[in-house]
Amino acid sequence: MREKLEKLLKNSYSPYSHFPVAAIAVMKDGKEFYGVNVENASYGATICAERSAIVSAISKGYQKGDFKELYIMVDSDKVSTCCFLCRQVITELFDKDAEIICMSKNDETKFRVSELCPYPFDEEDLK
Protein backbone atom coordinates (compact mmCIF):
# COMPACT_ATOMS: atom_id res chain seq x y z
CA MET A 1 0.00 0.00 0.00
CA ARG A 2 2.91 2.33 0.76
CA GLU A 3 4.12 2.25 -2.87
CA LYS A 4 0.64 3.04 -4.20
CA LEU A 5 0.34 6.00 -1.85
CA GLU A 6 3.79 7.33 -2.73
CA LYS A 7 2.84 7.34 -6.43
CA LEU A 8 -0.55 8.87 -5.67
CA LEU A 9 1.05 11.75 -3.72
CA LYS A 10 2.36 13.06 -7.05
CA ASN A 11 -1.24 13.74 -8.14
CA SER A 12 -1.91 16.11 -5.26
CA TYR A 13 -2.75 19.70 -6.18
CA SER A 14 -1.34 21.58 -3.20
CA PRO A 15 0.16 24.88 -4.42
CA TYR A 16 -0.79 26.80 -1.25
CA SER A 17 0.11 24.49 1.63
CA HIS A 18 2.78 22.52 -0.26
CA PHE A 19 1.55 19.58 1.84
CA PRO A 20 0.59 16.71 -0.49
CA VAL A 21 -1.75 14.09 0.92
CA ALA A 22 -2.92 10.83 -0.64
CA ALA A 23 -5.56 8.38 0.57
CA ILE A 24 -6.87 4.97 -0.39
CA ALA A 25 -10.24 3.76 0.86
CA VAL A 26 -10.41 -0.03 0.88
CA MET A 27 -13.83 -1.60 0.71
CA LYS A 28 -14.91 -4.81 2.41
CA ASP A 29 -15.01 -6.48 -1.03
CA GLY A 30 -11.36 -5.49 -1.66
CA LYS A 31 -12.01 -2.67 -4.16
CA GLU A 32 -9.82 0.41 -3.68
CA PHE A 33 -10.66 4.06 -4.27
CA TYR A 34 -7.96 6.70 -4.53
CA GLY A 35 -7.96 10.33 -3.49
CA VAL A 36 -5.60 13.29 -3.16
CA ASN A 37 -5.97 16.72 -1.67
CA VAL A 38 -7.06 19.36 -4.17
CA GLU A 39 -6.53 22.88 -2.88
CA ASN A 40 -8.21 26.08 -3.99
CA ALA A 41 -7.40 29.77 -3.59
CA SER A 42 -10.72 29.91 -1.76
CA TYR A 43 -9.49 27.64 1.03
CA GLY A 44 -12.98 26.44 1.97
CA ALA A 45 -13.31 24.90 -1.49
CA THR A 46 -10.33 22.62 -0.85
CA ILE A 47 -11.07 18.91 -0.62
CA CYS A 48 -8.94 16.59 1.48
CA ALA A 49 -7.52 13.34 0.16
CA GLU A 50 -9.55 11.30 2.63
CA ARG A 51 -12.88 12.74 1.56
CA SER A 52 -11.84 12.55 -2.10
CA ALA A 53 -11.29 8.78 -1.79
CA ILE A 54 -14.44 8.25 0.27
CA VAL A 55 -16.78 10.17 -2.03
CA SER A 56 -15.30 8.36 -5.01
CA ALA A 57 -16.45 5.08 -3.47
CA ILE A 58 -19.90 6.49 -2.71
CA SER A 59 -20.22 7.75 -6.30
CA LYS A 60 -19.61 4.17 -7.49
CA GLY A 61 -22.52 2.88 -5.40
CA TYR A 62 -20.86 1.88 -2.13
CA GLN A 63 -22.69 2.77 1.07
CA LYS A 64 -22.24 3.26 4.78
CA GLY A 65 -20.75 0.10 6.26
CA ASP A 66 -19.04 -1.00 3.03
CA PHE A 67 -15.71 0.58 4.04
CA LYS A 68 -13.02 -1.70 5.51
CA GLU A 69 -10.08 0.64 6.11
CA LEU A 70 -8.52 3.92 5.07
CA TYR A 71 -4.85 4.53 4.30
CA ILE A 72 -3.53 8.10 4.37
CA MET A 73 -0.03 9.32 3.50
CA VAL A 74 1.48 12.76 3.90
CA ASP A 75 4.65 13.94 2.19
CA SER A 76 6.41 14.58 5.48
CA ASP A 77 8.69 12.90 7.99
CA LYS A 78 5.98 13.21 10.64
CA VAL A 79 2.74 11.20 10.70
CA SER A 80 -0.36 13.40 10.55
CA THR A 81 -3.95 12.53 11.32
CA CYS A 82 -7.17 13.49 9.57
CA CYS A 83 -8.70 16.94 9.90
CA PHE A 84 -12.00 17.15 11.74
CA LEU A 85 -14.09 17.50 8.58
CA CYS A 86 -12.66 14.19 7.38
CA ARG A 87 -13.16 12.62 10.80
CA GLN A 88 -16.83 13.57 10.61
CA VAL A 89 -17.23 11.91 7.20
CA ILE A 90 -15.30 8.85 8.39
CA THR A 91 -17.55 8.60 11.46
CA GLU A 92 -20.61 8.73 9.20
CA LEU A 93 -19.54 5.97 6.81
CA PHE A 94 -17.04 3.64 8.52
CA ASP A 95 -17.68 1.11 11.28
CA LYS A 96 -16.33 2.23 14.66
CA ASP A 97 -13.74 -0.57 14.66
CA ALA A 98 -12.49 0.12 11.10
CA GLU A 99 -8.77 0.86 10.83
CA ILE A 100 -7.36 4.20 9.77
CA ILE A 101 -3.67 3.89 8.87
CA CYS A 102 -1.82 7.22 8.84
CA MET A 103 1.60 7.22 7.16
CA SER A 104 4.53 9.54 6.66
CA LYS A 105 7.56 8.88 4.47
CA ASN A 106 9.13 6.69 7.15
CA ASP A 107 6.52 5.79 9.75
CA GLU A 108 2.91 4.84 10.32
CA THR A 109 0.34 4.85 13.10
CA LYS A 110 -2.86 2.82 13.16
CA PHE A 111 -6.09 3.98 14.76
CA ARG A 112 -9.61 2.65 15.05
CA VAL A 113 -12.34 5.08 14.04
CA SER A 114 -13.50 5.09 17.66
CA GLU A 115 -10.03 6.33 18.71
CA LEU A 116 -9.90 9.14 16.17
CA CYS A 117 -13.48 10.14 16.89
CA PRO A 118 -14.22 9.27 20.53
CA TYR A 119 -17.23 11.61 20.75
CA PRO A 120 -18.87 11.45 17.32
CA PHE A 121 -21.73 13.57 16.12
CA ASP A 122 -23.98 11.06 14.37
CA GLU A 123 -27.58 10.19 13.52
CA GLU A 124 -28.37 9.61 17.21
CA ASP A 125 -27.67 13.28 17.90
CA LEU A 126 -30.36 14.29 15.42
CA LYS A 127 -33.17 12.45 17.22
FENVEN-V879000 format. One record per backbone hydrogen bond with DSSP energy under -1.0 kcal/mol. CO is the residue of the C=O (numbers start at 1). NH is the residue of the N-H. If there is no record, write none. Layout:
# FENVEN-V879000
co=[CO | CO]
nh=[NH | NH]
This chain:
# FENVEN-V879000
co=[1 | 2 | 3 | 4 | 5 | 7 | 8 | 9 | 13 | 14 | 20 | 21 | 22 | 23 | 24 | 25 | 26 | 26 | 27 | 31 | 33 | 35 | 37 | 38 | 41 | 42 | 43 | 47 | 48 | 49 | 50 | 51 | 52 | 53 | 54 | 55 | 57 | 58 | 63 | 66 | 69 | 70 | 71 | 72 | 73 | 74 | 76 | 83 | 84 | 85 | 86 | 87 | 88 | 89 | 90 | 93 | 95 | 96 | 98 | 99 | 100 | 101 | 102 | 103 | 107 | 109 | 111 | 112 | 112 | 113 | 122 | 124]
nh=[5 | 6 | 7 | 8 | 9 | 10 | 11 | 12 | 39 | 18 | 75 | 37 | 73 | 35 | 71 | 33 | 68 | 69 | 30 | 27 | 25 | 23 | 13 | 47 | 43 | 45 | 46 | 38 | 52 | 53 | 54 | 55 | 56 | 57 | 58 | 59 | 62 | 61 | 66 | 28 | 26 | 101 | 24 | 103 | 22 | 76 | 105 | 87 | 88 | 89 | 90 | 91 | 92 | 93 | 94 | 65 | 98 | 114 | 113 | 70 | 111 | 72 | 109 | 74 | 104 | 102 | 100 | 115 | 116 | 117 | 125 | 127]
